[in-house]
């Protein structure tokens, strides 16, 4: 006679709980060291105008704080992707969820590095050096802030038992729309401020934002299908 299988739950995973706590401690350090700079940059995203100094020179964020902000976004994206997989293919206790989570983490890390290369190559080709640099710093700062946008969803995924898939999807759509709106708004203010051609904006964002997101989403589905076969 065999016992019933127990579904894996992040709420009972001490390793994931520890990683989440370490992330919170890291963010406390970030705001302690560079909180005012982060707030100043965040405000400049909404009232951006004829700034006399480049975006990255107006306030200073240390390299370690920048790294921690990137790691938070990657960590939260991995949790969101892992939760999506759990809704379709729940793990059982005794399986290898940490390996799968590590695969998601590696995937998002590689995607971020490739996006940095893609944006640098395209922007330096299409725009003057100062504008390309301004847009790069502003865009990747938006990615760093995306981690805070995902925080409420991540908290629910980790700490709310049997968190509703409907609420998960609704908040994920909401976060995606907010992120996309900020990216479009910033792009118009920085790289398309002289000639606001909406067709150019659409094509640019399709090539550098929507297409990579679609490829990433498809890759997540392939990983999910592979897990279904193997586990």
C-alpha positions in Angstrom: 0.0 0.0 0.0 1.4 3.3 -1.0 0.7 6.7 0.6 -0.8 9.6 -1.3 1.6 12.0 -3.0 2.1 15.4 -1.4 2.2 18.4 -3.7 5.3 20.6 -3.4 4.6 24.0 -2.0 6.9 27.0 -1.8 5.4 27.9 1.6 7.0 24.8 3.1 10.3 25.1 1.3 12.9 26.4 3.7 15.4 27.1 1.0 13.1 29.3 -1.0 12.0 31.0 2.2 15.6 31.7 3.1 16.4 33.1 -0.4 13.4 35.4 -0.2 14.5 36.7 3.2 18.0 37.3 1.9 16.6 39.2 -1.0 14.6 41.4 1.4 17.8 42.0 3.5 19.6 42.9 0.2 16.9 45.4 -0.7 17.1 47.0 2.8 20.8 47.4 2.2 20.1 49.0 -1.3 17.7 51.5 0.1 19.9 52.3 3.0 22.8 53.0 0.7 21.1 54.5 -2.4 17.4 55.0 -1.5 17.4 58.7 -2.3 19.1 58.1 -5.6 16.6 55.4 -6.6 13.7 57.7 -5.7 15.2 60.5 -7.7 15.7 58.4 -10.8 12.2 57.0 -10.4 10.7 60.5 -10.3 12.8 61.6 -13.4 11.2 58.8 -15.4 7.8 60.7 -15.2 8.9 64.3 -15.5 11.8 63.8 -17.9 12.4 66.9 -20.0 15.5 68.9 -21.0 17.9 67.5 -18.5 21.3 69.1 -18.5 23.1 66.0 -17.3 22.8 62.5 -18.6 20.5 60.1 -16.7 23.3 58.1 -15.1 25.1 61.2 -13.8 22.1 62.9 -12.1 22.2 60.4 -9.2 24.6 57.7 -8.3 23.8 54.0 -7.5 26.7 51.8 -6.5 27.6 48.7 -8.5 26.7 46.3 -5.7 23.3 47.9 -5.4 22.7 47.8 -9.1 23.7 44.1 -9.0 21.3 43.4 -6.1 18.4 45.1 -8.0 19.1 43.0 -11.1 19.2 39.8 -9.0 15.9 40.7 -7.3 14.2 41.1 -10.7 15.6 37.8 -12.0 14.7 36.0 -8.7 11.1 37.3 -8.8 10.7 36.5 -12.5 11.9 32.9 -11.8 9.4 32.5 -9.0 6.6 33.8 -11.2 7.7 31.4 -14.0 8.0 28.5 -11.5 4.5 29.2 -10.2 3.1 29.2 -13.7 4.7 25.7 -14.2 3.2 24.6 -10.8 -0.3 25.5 -12.0 0.0 23.2 -15.0 2.4 20.5 -13.7 2.5 20.4 -9.9 5.6 19.0 -8.3 5.4 16.5 -5.6 7.5 16.4 -2.4 10.6 14.4 -3.2 10.9 15.7 -6.8 13.6 18.1 -8.0 12.0 21.6 -7.9 15.2 23.4 -7.0 16.9 22.2 -10.3 13.9 23.5 -12.3 14.0 26.8 -10.4 17.7 27.1 -11.1 17.0 26.5 -14.8 14.5 29.4 -14.8 17.0 31.6 -13.0 19.7 30.8 -15.5 17.2 31.4 -18.4 16.3 34.9 -17.2 19.9 35.7 -16.5 20.9 34.8 -20.0 17.9 36.7 -21.4 18.9 39.8 -19.5 22.5 39.6 -20.8 21.4 39.1 -24.4 19.0 42.0 -24.1 21.8 44.2 -22.9 23.9 43.3 -26.0 20.9 43.6 -28.4 20.0 47.1 -27.1 23.6 48.3 -27.2 24.1 47.2 -30.8 20.8 48.5 -32.1 20.7 51.8 -30.2 24.3 52.8 -31.0 23.5 52.1 -34.6 20.2 54.0 -34.7 20.8 56.9 -32.4 23.5 59.3 -31.4 25.8 58.2 -28.6 24.4 60.4 -25.9 20.8 59.5 -26.6 21.6 55.8 -26.8 23.4 56.0 -23.5 20.5 57.9 -21.9 18.0 55.5 -23.1 20.0 52.4 -22.1 20.4 53.6 -18.5 16.7 54.6 -18.3 15.5 51.3 -19.8 17.6 49.0 -17.6 16.6 51.0 -14.6 13.0 50.2 -15.5 14.0 46.5 -15.5 15.5 46.9 -12.0 12.2 48.5 -10.8 10.2 45.7 -12.3 11.2 43.5 -9.4 9.3 45.8 -7.0 6.3 45.6 -9.3 6.3 41.8 -9.0 6.8 41.8 -5.2 3.1 41.6 -4.3 2.6 38.7 -6.7 5.7 36.9 -5.4 4.6 37.3 -1.7 1.2 35.8 -2.6 2.8 32.9 -4.5 5.2 32.1 -1.6 3.0 32.7 1.4 -0.6 32.2 0.3 -1.6 28.6 0.2 -3.4 27.6 -3.0 -3.1 31.0 -4.4 -5.8 31.4 -7.2 -4.5 31.0 -10.7 -7.1 33.7 -11.8 -5.6 36.3 -9.5 -2.1 35.2 -10.6 -3.0 35.8 -14.3 -4.8 39.1 -13.5 -1.9 40.6 -11.6 0.6 39.3 -14.1 -1.3 41.0 -17.0 -1.5 44.2 -14.8 2.2 44.2 -14.1 3.0 43.6 -17.8 0.8 46.5 -18.9 2.4 48.8 -16.4 5.9 47.8 -17.4 5.1 48.2 -21.1 3.5 51.6 -20.6 6.5 52.9 -18.7 8.9 51.6 -21.4 6.8 53.2 -24.2 6.5 56.5 -22.3 10.2 56.7 -21.6 11.1 55.8 -25.2 8.9 58.6 -26.5 10.5 61.1 -24.1 14.1 60.2 -24.9 14.6 58.6 -28.3 11.5 59.8 -30.2 11.1 63.3 -28.6 12.1 65.2 -31.8 9.9 63.2 -34.2 7.2 61.2 -32.5 6.4 58.7 -35.3 4.2 56.1 -33.7 4.9 53.6 -36.5 8.6 53.8 -35.7 7.9 53.4 -32.0 5.8 50.4 -32.7 8.3 48.7 -35.0 11.2 49.5 -32.6 9.5 48.0 -29.6 8.2 45.0 -31.5 11.8 44.2 -32.6 13.5 44.9 -29.3 10.8 44.2 -26.7 7.8 42.2 -27.8 9.7 39.7 -30.0 12.3 38.9 -27.2 9.4 38.5 -24.7 7.6 36.2 -27.1 10.7 34.1 -27.6 11.2 34.0 -23.8 7.6 33.0 -23.2 8.0 30.2 -25.8 11.2 29.0 -24.2 9.4 28.7 -20.8 6.7 26.6 -22.5 9.3 24.3 -23.9 10.9 23.9 -20.5 7.5 23.2 -19.1 6.8 20.5 -21.7 10.2 19.0 -21.1 9.5 18.8 -17.4 6.1 17.1 -18.1 7.9 14.4 -20.1 10.8 13.9 -17.7 9.0 14.1 -14.3 
